C-alpha cells in the first residue's frame, strides 16, 4: 500500500497519491443504534484509500460498537495536506498514521501521538517481479526503485545494501505514483509495498514476486506501521472520548481477528468500489497479524519506538532526537 506523506519541514515530503473527500457510506443502522441518545461526533481520517488495514474501523462503525460507547464516527479520506496534519491540527480527532511519520513530525514539535498499533509487526518490504531476480539487497545495484520521495526510503535501502556489501549509488531513485504492477511493467524494477494488499494482489493475479521484508534485516525496522493517532490536546482535554474510541475500535479489530470473513464483507459493503476478491483474501492473510504475539490488540512497546528513533537519527533522516515515551501511549487500550 502506497502511503500519503505530509511535509514537516524538510523531513517528510508531500504524498504522491492524493485523495480527497469523505470515504465510506453513511453509517449502517444497527439494532442497538442508541437512537435518541446524544452521541459525540468525531472524525477518523484514513491514510490512503480504504483497505484491510482499516477493517476494524469499519466494523466498529457498522456493527454499532462506536454507538455503544456514545460516539458517532465519520470515516474520511485524507486531504491533500495529508492525514497527519489534519490529526495534529484537530481537523480530525483521530486518524491512521505510521511510527516513522510520527517520529519525524514530533522532532518538529508537532503534537501527534500514537494510541494503538494496528498491526503488531512490520509487514512491509521491497518487492519485485521474479524476472528481476532480486533475491537480496545486494541485487538492488543497477535497479530502478520507485517510491514516494521520503528520505527514509533511501536510508533504508542504503543501510540494507551496505550490510550486503553493495553500493546505493548504483540504484536509480524514481518518484512513482503508479500502482506496483503498472510501474514495474513500465519504468521501475522494485518498490516498497505492504504484502497484505499488494503482495496478496500479486498472488491473485498469478504474478510471482520476490519479497524482502525490512524487519528481516534489522530489529530496529520492525516498527509499527500503521498506527492510530490523535493529538496531545485530545488526550489532555477529552481523554474520555479517546478511551471510548479506542475501546470500540479494539472491539472492531477483535471482530476482524476472530471473524475475518464477516469482517471482509462489512468492508466490501461499506466500500463497494474495492476489489471484493482482494479484500477477502487480504483479510484472511492480515487478520492473524493484527495482534500476533502481543498480549492485546494495539499494544506498543517502548523499545520499538526507541530503537527505530535511534536508527533514524543514526542514518541521518531525523533532525534531532525525540522523547519516544511521549510519542505513543497504551493508556487507552482496554485491559
Beta strands, then each sheet from edge to edge (+ up, - down):
strand 1: 40-45
strand 2: 71-76
strand 3: 94-98
strand 4: 112-117
strand 5: 124-129
strand 6: 144-147
strand 7: 172-175
strand 8: 190-194
strand 9: 209-213
strand 10: 225-231
sheet 1: 2+ 1+ 3+ 10- 4+
sheet 2: 7+ 6+ 8+ 5- 9+
end
